[in-house]
């Protein structure tokens, strides 16, 4: 069942309005007729024009929309100067209502264009059907079907123009939830390395569980890649790194490590480099983003350590890669554990807890319960120390000066961090990042 209808009138010029008014009226009439029980939200998208032309268009729309009482509360006209701005505004309305199945009624000549906008501004969470703007008379027209009109593929230069328009619009949006904030460790020397851990503020993501500086997009979430890219651009500007030389681990919840400059594995949770100006990053939304720095050999790394990766030793695998590839001495390597879910909140089934208990009993609280509390940070420290990392070269939540503590619990601080454990499947993601300064 269609949940929302988008009627695209953006390209209509003033002299065509009288001709299209009847079709718009018929379209709305059909929607009203076949949606008496489950009326969809209807959005009419049009260009925001200037002066008398704008006034004429408003009168035209009012005349066409007048009389549709059953749709009145679910009908909205969205005027904007660009298609990107209008469509992004409509996306916000859809997300506010958690709507995902959308019929787009538009002129045939706009179909290929609209598909490019949608491909960039939406994810696979949404389903779209396209229909020509014409008189429609039966209720079957509002059912989702697999058939879609064949659309002409746009030339690459037109696609590039659309991408540029979207980027310019997103760059113009104000930051949400305050200024962009980066947490840094005093353990990593800032004369050699650029590093930090992000919080959730200062980006443009607006969906509550993703707001605002979400730094990961997937087919299962509502934040598209272009929004994440804009958040990353703002982070790069604030932190001082090049977003075009940015490499994030490809999470597999295991212990594979990518060596920059060598063949990239399909998936990996650790990454290392000795190249200057290359920024490495690991995500976290309860899992630990771990940063590694060797100021002697001038090498660095990042790892994503969830409970599975912790048990598989991903942090020591990253250390070992730095030792074998760059000749690092394990006693020179500094390790900082970023914001992650703490033992105050994190539970696992007893079977998994037993594996942490075998590492050290102090990694588990209430061991005899069905779902004990797990300290993945403590387990990470113990495994690192056993691998030769000096205790004083590891920073985590055991730090004496709590004012210097950046290994905060993500689940306990909804104002600062994202948390899968707390927020559910449509969660946002923060990162830890590091690079060697030029």
Buried (B, 14 or more C-beta within 10 A) or exposed (E): EBBBBBBBBBBBEEEEBEEBBEBBBBBBBBBBBBBEEEBBBBBBBBBBBEEEEBEEBBEBBEBBBEEBEEBEEBBEBBBBEBBBBBBBBBBEBBBEEEBBBBBBBBBBEBBBBBBBBBBBBBBEBBEBBBBEBEEBEEEEBBEEEEEEEEBEEBEEEEBEEBBEBBBEBBEEBEBBBEEBBBBBBEBBEEEBBBBBBBBBBBBBBBBEBBBBBBBBBBEEBBBBBBBBBBBBBBBBEBBEBEBEBBBBBBBBBBBBBBBBEEEEBEEBBBBBBBBEEBBBBBBBBBBBBBBBBBBEBBBBBBBBBBBBBBBBBBBBBBBBBBBEBBEBEBEBBBBBBBBBBBBEBBBBEBEBBEBBBEBBEEBBBEBEEEEBBBBBBBBBBBBBBEBBBBEEBBBBBEBEEEEEBBBBBBBBBBEBBBBBBBBEEBBBBBBBBBBBBE
